[in-house]
């Protein structure tokens, strides 16, 4: 963590990109949470499947925003190869995300039910807690790996 802070202090442009990336990620999280909740709680799609679908839509949204706002210099490079690279890197985060979505909701749901929360509400809370945890962990992976692979051609400080 200290290395990240030192890097950001030395390079304000990278710190600014990280903040933009976080903002874009927050918008992606809205897409992610909205689609997951719609699919899982309105259409009864299993949460792991709903999570994969919501993830795919959020990654696509994030790619568009990052390409045109966070890294506008990247528009000089072909869109499709860049999108595929961005998607693959973000999809690798599924190795973090899917186990969390599969394993975390159950104990969280049980915890809330033990507090007297209605089962349907406890399920929504458990699923959303798991998704928030997965999104938070994946954000750091996605930023740094994409910065040094997908957007490697953009010089630090550019």
Secondary structure, DSSP 8 states (H G I E B T S, - for coil): -HHHHHHHHH-HHHHHHHHHHHHHHHHHHHHHHHHHHIIIIIS---HHHHHHHHHHHHHHHHHHHIIIIITGGGGGS-HHHHHHHHHHHHHHTHHHHHHHHHHHHHHHHHHHHHTT--HHHHHHHHHHHHHHHHHHHHHHHHHHHHHHTTTTTS-TT-
